[in-house]
Amino acid sequence: MAGWLRRTFADPKIGRRLLRHENEVIVDEVRHHWVVYLRPVAETLLGLLFVGMVPFSSVRAGWLPILLAAGLFLHAGWRALNEHMDRFVITNMRVFRVRGVLSQSSATMPLRRILDITVEKPLVGRLIGYGHFVFESAAQEQGLREIRYVARPDERDLTIQQVVQRSGLRGSPVD
């Protein structure tokens, strides 16, 4: 039962979204940087603090810290699972994003539509190694505009640039 739950709700099933008959392969599957899990960890620690208050609570109000702790544990778990299920994928043909736990959404952009990628690195991101991608595409509106908390953003940007270059979508460099 637990294995079924894990496969159903904790795996975004990226491989099922590939165009295998077109020889599409994953170049990079990007998960969020670990910093996105700090808030769920803080909520869990706060929940543990409430659990620790139970022995010191009156009998009448003993249920309140337990209820608060349970709420915090559930919220922290939901946030962590939601972050875990949010994936940005670079293939040899396109970039796409899959996210969602109970219901999933996906957004796809063919490599030929990528006009520009801006990598934003806030000060904290520069210190611990994350950044945000902002895509400009040939389409006016798209579902894949901003990807936040990307680990090693400069490497990922180079990966996308190399895939675009190898696909022949940009001209050769001028000597």
C-alpha positions in Angstrom: 0.0 0.0 0.0 2.7 2.5 1.0 4.6 1.7 -2.3 1.5 2.5 -4.3 1.0 5.8 -2.5 4.6 6.8 -3.0 4.5 5.9 -6.8 1.2 7.7 -7.2 1.6 10.8 -5.2 5.4 11.3 -4.8 6.7 10.7 -8.3 6.0 13.2 -11.1 6.5 10.4 -13.7 8.7 12.5 -16.0 9.5 9.5 -18.2 5.9 9.2 -19.3 6.0 12.7 -20.8 8.8 12.0 -23.2 8.3 11.7 -26.9 10.2 8.4 -27.1 9.1 7.7 -30.7 10.9 11.0 -31.6 14.0 10.0 -29.6 13.5 12.6 -27.0 15.8 12.2 -24.0 16.2 14.0 -20.7 19.3 16.2 -20.6 18.7 17.5 -17.0 15.8 17.1 -14.5 15.9 20.0 -12.1 14.5 19.8 -8.6 14.2 22.8 -6.4 17.2 23.9 -4.3 17.2 22.6 -0.7 16.4 26.0 0.6 12.7 25.5 -0.3 12.5 22.9 2.4 13.5 25.3 5.2 10.0 26.5 5.8 8.5 22.9 6.1 11.3 22.0 8.5 10.6 25.1 10.6 6.9 24.2 10.7 7.8 20.7 11.7 10.1 21.9 14.5 7.3 24.3 15.7 4.9 21.3 15.7 7.4 19.3 17.8 7.5 22.2 20.3 3.7 22.0 20.6 3.9 18.3 21.2 6.5 19.0 23.9 4.0 21.3 25.5 1.4 18.6 26.0 2.7 17.3 29.3 2.7 20.8 30.7 -0.8 21.6 29.5 -3.9 21.3 31.6 -6.1 18.2 31.0 -8.8 20.4 29.6 -6.5 22.2 27.1 -4.2 19.2 26.3 -5.9 18.7 23.0 -5.0 22.2 21.7 -1.2 21.7 21.3 -1.9 18.3 19.7 -4.3 19.8 17.2 -1.9 22.6 16.4 1.0 20.2 16.0 -1.0 18.0 13.7 -2.0 21.0 11.6 1.6 22.1 11.3 2.8 18.6 10.5 0.2 18.2 7.7 0.9 21.6 6.3 4.7 21.1 6.4 4.3 17.7 4.7 2.0 19.1 2.0 4.5 22.0 1.3 7.4 19.6 1.1 5.6 17.2 -1.2 4.4 20.0 -3.4 8.0 21.3 -3.8 9.2 17.7 -4.4 6.7 17.3 -7.2 7.6 20.5 -9.0 10.2 19.6 -11.7 11.8 21.5 -14.5 13.1 19.2 -17.3 15.5 20.0 -20.1 15.4 17.6 -23.0 17.1 17.5 -26.4 13.8 18.9 -27.9 12.1 21.2 -25.3 11.9 22.4 -21.8 8.9 21.6 -19.6 7.7 21.9 -16.1 5.5 19.4 -14.2 4.0 20.4 -10.9 1.1 19.4 -8.6 0.3 16.6 -6.1 -3.3 15.6 -6.4 -3.8 17.3 -9.8 -0.9 17.9 -12.0 -0.2 20.7 -14.6 2.5 20.9 -17.1 3.9 23.6 -19.4 6.1 23.0 -22.4 8.3 25.2 -24.5 10.0 23.9 -27.7 13.7 24.9 -27.8 13.1 27.0 -30.9 10.7 29.3 -29.0 13.3 30.3 -26.4 14.5 33.7 -27.2 16.2 34.7 -23.9 16.8 33.3 -20.5 17.5 35.6 -17.6 19.1 34.2 -14.6 18.4 36.1 -11.4 20.5 35.4 -8.4 19.6 37.2 -5.2 22.3 37.7 -2.6 21.3 34.7 -0.5 21.1 32.6 -3.7 24.6 33.6 -4.7 25.9 32.5 -1.3 24.2 29.1 -1.2 23.8 28.3 -4.9 20.4 29.0 -6.3 18.8 31.4 -8.7 15.6 32.0 -10.7 15.1 31.5 -14.4 12.9 33.9 -16.4 12.1 32.7 -20.0 11.3 35.0 -22.8 9.7 33.2 -25.7 8.3 33.8 -29.2 4.8 33.3 -27.7 3.1 36.2 -26.1 1.7 34.2 -23.2 3.1 30.9 -22.0 2.8 28.6 -19.0 6.6 28.4 -18.6 7.8 31.9 -17.7 9.5 31.7 -14.3 11.2 28.8 -12.6 12.2 29.7 -9.0 14.9 28.2 -6.7 17.0 26.5 -9.4 20.1 24.8 -7.9 23.3 25.7 -9.8 21.5 28.1 -12.1 24.6 29.0 -14.2 25.3 25.3 -15.0 21.6 24.8 -15.9 21.7 27.9 -18.1 24.7 26.6 -19.9 23.1 23.2 -20.4 20.1 24.9 -22.0 22.3 27.0 -24.2 24.3 23.9 -25.3 21.2 21.9 -26.1 19.8 24.8 -28.2 23.1 25.2 -30.0 23.4 21.4 -30.7 19.9 21.3 -32.0 21.0 23.7 -34.7 18.4 26.3 -33.8 21.0 29.1 -33.6 23.5 29.9 -36.1 27.2 28.9 -35.8 29.4 31.4 -34.0 31.1 33.9 -36.3 34.9 33.7 -36.5 
